[in-house]
Every structure is written in C-alpha cells, then in structure tokens.
C-alpha cells in the first residue's frame, strides 16, 4: 500500500499528561506540542502528534490499527488523514494507559474501531476517572482487556501488547508492531522531560526502572520506539539507549531523595537543594519538584 508521506502541519494548543482525577481542561497546561504532524516511520507504520500523548498508527490494504487517541478533535484529524488512504473500519484502537490525553479521543472512533484494547487496570482507571467526573457518556471504554499479553493481526502486521508491571501507572501497555519492529511505549518514556508519576493510579518509580530494563532486554538495536512525550528539542522516537537513559533518570531521582532522607532533610529541604536531578541533568521542563515529592512519598510511605 502506498501511503501519503507528507507531514501534515496545523497549529495546535498544548499537550498533556495528567493525574488520575485531574480535570481534563488542565491536561492542556502540562506538555506542549507545536504542530500537527503525521509521519510514516517504517513498513506502513508511524506516529501522529498534535495535542496530547503521541499516537501510533498502522495501515495496509488489509487492515489498520491506532495506538492512543489524544482528544476528540485531534482524533478526528487523524481519522481524516487515515481516510485518505484507508476507507474500511480500523481493526483495533489500543490504549497504552488511561490518562485523558491518550484516551479522551477514543469517542471519535465509535463505530469506526472494531475493538478497543487496553490492560485491565487501564480500563479500571479510566472508568474511575469518568465516574468521578460524571463523564461516562463522553467516553469510549476498552471492550477488550488482558492481564499479561494480548496479540492479534491487523492486515499484514502482528500487534502485541504486554504488561510488565506497575510503572507510570498500574496499567501501562508496551505495544509492539512485529513486522515493523516498532514499539509504542506510551508514557513509560518522557524523552528528556520530567515525567508524571501517577501514584494515585498505582505508579511505582522502583518498579518503573525494572520495567524499562525488561523492555530493553526484550528488543534489539533495530527496534524503533515511540514515546508518549518529549522535551523541547527532543524527538518522540528513539532507541534502546533512550530506555537506559530514562531508567537512569528514575534511579538518580530515587538516589537523590534517598540521600536527602539519610541526611535527615525533610522534603522541603531536599526539593530546595537542587533544580535538576543530579546525574540526569538533561531532564528538564516542569515537574522536578513534583517528582522529588513523589519519590519522597514512595520512599517514606511505601
């Protein structure tokens, strides 16, 4: 199938991460994207960015799949671009996790996606958020969930979702397009940008490090990774070395806070003692103080 390889550029607002119960309109203030961009990476698969967590996509003459959905307007833009090359229903819409900047656009795929797939805890968290906001009618929830691994074919591509354990939330999927050797990491990777660590949805910094180490072992140097978010000047794609760098950020964050606790500092003193994570200085943007506090909670409260 010959795909349109142009970049599609439009102005957009701000992107998002988000807490379990964070109001949806606050998502826009956290993570910025500057352009509407749809790019093929390899073998009929690529990414879409506009406002929210990076979307992955695949389409050939026989099938199609989308990974994450940003917000309804942005999902509509993606669907418009897909329709230029593919006029059938999309086989699968997969969610890497429940946060609104990755799932609010699900509703745009109603009657377009044959199945919506996510880890069972992602569905649990998404329902919890919707019920708290009384927004159930505005959501399209996953109708297909899994515990450890899910795998199906979309056209010529085999797509596998794997749950490695608690990390950014307790329901993060790593999604592999086998033929393209392309992996969508969702928010397991904020490329050189302070990540959001959602303790309210079961996050664990310690286990997040282990998850990244497992993923690093399971793929090779040819694997291309798509990231949920990136810092200014950094791409939303990368390789295994970026997984190691992110694991080092999380390890360095815990060590920095652990040392502060050992030195009998309280969380305010630890936060005030630096403005970057020692040993991972390239991680910038908002979120340093928030993550120090989150690490402090994990180390002192469990």
Buried (B, 14 or more C-beta within 10 A) or exposed (E): EEBEEEEBEEEBBBBBBBBBEBEBEEBBBBBBBEEBBBBBBEBBBBBBBBBBBBBBBBBBEBBBBBBBBBBBBBBEBBBEBBEEBBEBEBBBBBBBBBBBBBBBBBBBBEEBBBBBBBBBBBBBBBBBBBEEBEEEEEBBBBEBBBEEEBEBBBBBBBBBBBBBBBBBBBBBBBBBBEBBBBBBBBBBBBBBBBBBBBBBBBBBBBBBBBBBBBBBEEBEEEBBBBBBBBBEEBEBBBBBEBBEBBBBBBBBBBBBBBEBBEEEBEBEEBBEBEEBBEEBEEBBBEBBBBBBBBBBBBBEEE
